[in-house]
């Protein structure tokens, strides 16, 4: 049975995060308070102009981006409050419930400071991206919302005082709005590309590890061949070869990064399958007459998925850096669509006149990559029995 919670934990029911701080869970408490600030900020900034966010006055009616942002606000708010409520009023559990793999994982990960910092960093970035229509004060592509190269702060535009949190760029566009909308594209590219790479890598690695023999040798020879090619050079060549315009560039970059990033996953899964396929539960599945496909994808792959999760969490940050590199070299997403990489590229020429155009998107890249890296380190330490407790 669970121990009685501290009465101070009930503070979190009023303000999520205070209860965790009161009982000594500083990282979780500060992380929840950070999410609280984003929720209050987006409510004050977005709900006062809800018809504009939802495009209710437009001829085409409801805007999907605004609807998703409002829905995300309520989901995040309920999730944060439920986390605080669970601390104040934990459900009754038995000894068997506390000893399940899920319960052990949650307790171990909650004690990992590195992983928790990375987790709340990822949550904060994801919340910013989801709540972008509520938080962004201007259209990211609208020019002359302020004079060019306006430093962060207040400025009078057309007899109206306007506040630019991150200043304006060469065309008078609000950098803060462009950073928020650019983050949606950068994270979308990172997550989708890693999903494609993980799917291909898991399939190839599982087939190679289970089949063995010439199939394993042929597939691993092909993997080694691709690994010998410089990734960035290969990306530059493929993107330049299949250059397209408009929003199709996003899908092109996702597919190319996904198709060139699966080799590491395949080697990890292959090594796991080689060590698992001789276990007793696999021999029992063979004796029961199960097909090789069912044995691989029903029994072997789920047991080999822990290192894949760690690899994917680390790979998201690397993928965002690849996209930023392509955009910085002029081979990324086509204007006027913005990503963090294109924003850094836009600020390169104006580094002396307006350094904020360069530094703010670069800071978001650093924070996002660092958060995913810390989350990956925490997952690795939690899922690896040899590293638990260190």
N, C-alpha and C positions, 0 to 999 in steps of 0.2 A: 504493500500500500504506500501511497505517497505521503511524505511528511506535510504537516499543515503549513500552508504558505504564510509568509510574513504579512501582517496587516498593511505594511507600507506598500506591498505589491498592488493594493487596490488603487493607489494613486494613478496607475496606468490606465484605469478605466475612464478617468477624467481626461488625462492627457497621455496618450500612448508614449511610452518611453520613460516616464517618470518612475513608474513602478520598477522597471528593470534597473534604473540607476539607484533607487532606494535600497534594493536588495544586493547591490554590488555587481550587477551585470552591466559594466560600463559600456562596452562596445555595442551590445544590443540596444541599450538605452539611448546612446548617442545616435545610433543608426536610425532608430524609430523616430527620434526627435527631428532628425534631418528630413525624413519622409514627411513628418508633420508640417515642417516649414514649407516644403514644396506643395503640399496639399492646400495649406492656407493661402500661399502666394498665388497658386493657380486659381483658387476660388475667388479671391479678391480681384485678380486681373482678368479672368475669363468669364465668370458668371455674370458680371455686370454688363457684359456685351455679348450675351449668349445668342441673341438673334443674328448678330454678325458672325459669330463662330459657326453657327449651324447653317448660315446662309438662308435663313427662312424667308427673307425678302427677295431672294434671287429667283429668276424664272424657273430654274431646274429644281428648286425645292431644297430638301435636306442635303447637307454636305456630309459625306461619309467620314471624312477626317475629323470634323468637329464632333460627330456622333460618337466615334470611337474614343475621342479624348474625354468626353463627358462620361461615357460608360467606364473607361479606365479609371477616372477619378473616383467613382463610387466603389469599384472593385478594390483599388488600392486602399481607400479609406476603411472599408470593411475588413480587409486583410490585416491592416495595422491595428485596428481596434480589437479584432479577434485575438491577435497575438498577445496583446496586453491583457485581455480578459482571461485567456488561458493561464497566464501567470498568476492572476489574482484568484481564479477559481479553477484549479486544475481538476480534470476528471479523475474519478477513482479508478485505479488500475491494480491488477494482480501482479504477483512476482513473474508469472509467465509473460505478461504483457511487457514488463520492463526488460525482459531478456530476449526479445525478438531482435532480429538483425537490424530492422529499421530503427527501433528504439536505441540500440547501442550506437548505431551510426549517428543519430541525431545528438545524443549526449556527447559523443566523442568530438564531433564537428563543432558543437557549441563551445567546447573548451579550447578550440584551436583559434587563437587570436588572429593569426594571419588569414585564415580562411574566412573568418567572420568579417574582418575589415574588407576583404575582397568582395564578399557576398553583398554587404550593404553598399559598397561602391558601385557594383553592377546594378543593384536595385535602384540606386539614386539616378544613375545614367539612364536606365530603362524608364524610370518615372518621368524624367525630363523629356525623353523622346516621345512617350505616349501622350503626355500632357502638352505637347508643343502648341497646338492650336489655341489652348487657353493661355499659355504663357507668352507666346510671341506677340509683341505689340503691333507689328507691322507685317505686311506682305513681304516675304524675303526677296522677291524680285522687283518690288516697286522702287523706282528711282526717285531721288530728290525728296525723300521723307525728311531729310536734313541736308545741310550743306556738306560738301565732300570733306573728308578728313576731319570730321568732328571728333574731338577727344571724348572719352566716356564722361558723362555728366549732363547737365541741363543746357539747352540751347533754345533760343527763340527763333521759331520758324513760322513765317506768315502771321506775325503778331500772336503766336501761340507758343507757350513754353512746353517743350518736349524733352523727355529724359531718354538718353541713349546709354544703356548700361554698358555696352562695349563699343560705343562710338559708331561712326559711319565709315563707309569705304570710299573709293574713288568716285563712285556714281551716286553718292548720297544715300546708299542703302543701309539699313540697320544691321550691324554686324551680329548682334545678339539673335535676331530673328533668323538670320542666315545660318548661324552656328546651330541653332536648335533644329531647323529643318534639314540642314546638312547631316546632323547626327543620325536622323532617321534613315537616310540613304546609306551612310557608312555602316551602321549597325546591321541594316538589312543585308548589305553585301557580305559582311562578316559572318552572320548567322547562316544565311542560305548557302554560301560557298562551303562553309565547314560541314553543313548537313550533307551536301552533295559528296564532298570528299570522304566523310565518314561512311556513307552508304556504300560507295564504291570500295573503299579500303576494307571495310568489314567483310564484304562479299568475297573479294579476291583473297584476303588473308585466310578466311574460313575455308574456302575451297582448297587453297594450297596446303594448309595445315592438315586437313582431314584426308585429302586424296593422297598426298605424298608422291613419291616416285617421280616420273617424268613431268607430271602436271605441276608438282611443286617446283621442280627445277626450272621449268619453262616460265612459270609466272614470276618466280623470284629473280630470274635473269632479266626479265622485262622491267621489274621494279628497280633493280640495280642500275639498269640502263637509264631509266628516267631520273633516278637519284643522282646520277653522275652529271646531269645537265644543270647549269646554274638556274635556279628558279626565277630570279628577277629577269635574267636575259631571255629565258623562255617565255615569260609573261609579256615582255616588251615585243618580242617577235610575233606572238600570236595575236595580241591586241592590235598591233600595227597591220597585220595581214588581214584581219577580219574587221577592220575599222568600219563602224556604223555611226549614224547620227541620231540625235534625240535621246529619248528615254531608253531606246534599245541598247544603248551603251551599258546601262546598269546590268541588264540581263547577260550581255556578252561578258562583262567582267566577272559576274557571279559564276557563269559556266566555266570560263577559262581558269579562274583560280580554283574552283572545285575540281576540275579535271586534272590540274597539275599539283594538287596537294594531298592526294589520297595515299601516297606510297608509304609514308610513315605509319599511318593507321594499319595498313595491310601487314607490315612487318610485326607490329605489336600483336595484332590478332592472331597471326600465324604462330608466333611463339607461344601464345596462350593455348591455342588449340592443340599444338604438339604435346604440351604437358597435360592436357585434360582428356585427350581422346583415349588414353589407356586406363582411365579411372574406371572403377567398378560400375558406376551408374551408366556409363556409355556402353560397357559390355552387356549390362542388363537390357538396355534399349535395343542393342543388336539382337540379343537372344529372343526378344519379344517380336522380332520381325519388322521393326520400324525402318523406314526408308532412310538412306543417307541424308537427304535433304531435311527431313524432320529431325534427325539426330543433330545435325549441324546447327540449324536455326532455332530449334526448340530447346535444346539442352546445352550445346557447347557455347554458342554465341552469348546467351544471357550470362553464363558464368565467366565469360571473358570480357564483359563489358566495362568493368570497373576502370581498367587503365585507359579504355577508349574515352570514357567521360572526362578523365583528367586531361588527356591529350586534346580533346575538343575544346575544353575551357581555355587551355593555353593557346590553341590554334586560332581562336577568334581574334585575340589581340594581334597575332602575327598577320592575319588576313586583313585587318583594318590598316596595318602598316603597309602591306602590299598595295592596297587600294590607294592609300595616301601617296605612296611612291609613284604609282602610275599617274595619278592626278597632278602631282608636282612636276612630272615630266611632260605634261600636256597630253597624255594618252588615257586619261580617266574619263569620268562622266562629262558629257558635253554641256556647255553653258546653255541656258542660265541655271540649270539644275546644279545645286551646290552640294558638295560633300566637304568633310573636313580637309581632305587633301586638296581639293580645288580652292578652298578658302586660303589655305597656306600658300598655294601657288599665286593667288591673287595678291596676297600681301607681300610677296617676295620683292617686287619692284618698288613698293612704297615703304620699305622697312625703315627708312630714315624719316620720311614725312609722317607716316601713320603706323607705328610699330604694332598698335593694337590689332590691326587687321591680320597680322601674322601670328601674334602671340596667343590670342584667345582660342582659335581653333587648334593650334599646336598644343595648348594646355589641355584641352579636352581629349586630344589623342593620347597624350601621356597618361592622364588620369584613367581613361578607359582601358588602355593596354595594361597599366599597372593593376587595376582592379581585377581584370580577368586573370592576370598572372598570379596574383595573390590567392584568388579563388581556386585556381588550379593547384597551387602548392598546398592549400588547405585540404582539398579533396584527396590529393596524393597521400598526404600524411595520415588522413583519416581512413582511407580504404586499404592502405598497406599495413598489415599487422606488425611488420618489423619496425615501422616508424611511429606507431601509436605511443603516446606518452612522452615523446621527445620534445 
